[in-house]
């Protein structure tokens, strides 16, 4: 989906602008899935919710990047 969004941005605004746009993952990021999510080419970041409330979980997400 992130690659599709970037493709649509490139068609509408050009690839230079599309490459500069940050596309964030808006689902549930947890220590167990963060590495896989952030390894995707067109995922530029994520919205960390409840996992940020536990320091150990948040730190695990940061270390997975």
C-alpha positions in Angstrom: 0.0 0.0 0.0 2.8 2.4 0.8 4.4 1.8 -2.6 1.0 2.4 -4.2 0.7 5.7 -2.4 4.1 6.8 -3.4 3.3 5.9 -7.0 0.1 8.0 -7.0 2.1 10.9 -5.5 4.7 10.5 -8.3 2.1 10.5 -11.0 0.4 13.6 -9.6 3.5 15.7 -8.4 6.6 14.1 -9.9 9.0 11.5 -8.5 11.3 14.1 -6.9 8.4 15.3 -4.6 7.1 11.8 -4.1 10.5 10.7 -2.9 10.6 13.5 -0.3 7.2 12.7 1.2 7.2 10.7 4.4 4.7 7.9 4.4 4.0 6.6 7.8 2.6 3.2 8.8 -0.6 3.9 10.8 -1.3 0.4 12.1 -0.3 -1.2 15.4 3.5 -1.2 15.8 4.8 -3.5 18.5 8.2 -4.8 19.4 7.3 -8.1 17.6 6.4 -6.6 14.3 8.4 -3.3 14.1 11.5 -4.8 12.3 9.3 -6.2 9.5 7.2 -3.0 9.1 10.1 -0.6 9.1 12.1 -2.8 6.7 9.6 -2.1 3.9 11.1 0.2 1.3 8.3 2.8 1.2 7.5 2.9 5.0 9.2 6.0 6.3 8.0 5.8 9.9 5.1 4.9 12.1 2.6 6.2 14.5 3.5 4.4 17.8 0.5 4.2 20.1 0.2 2.1 23.3 3.7 0.6 22.9 5.1 4.0 23.7 3.6 3.8 27.1 5.9 1.0 28.2 9.5 2.1 28.1 10.8 -1.4 27.4 8.4 -1.9 24.4 9.2 1.5 23.0 13.0 0.9 23.4 12.6 -2.5 21.6 10.9 -0.7 18.7 13.6 1.9 18.5 16.3 -0.8 18.5 14.5 -2.6 15.6 15.1 0.3 13.3 
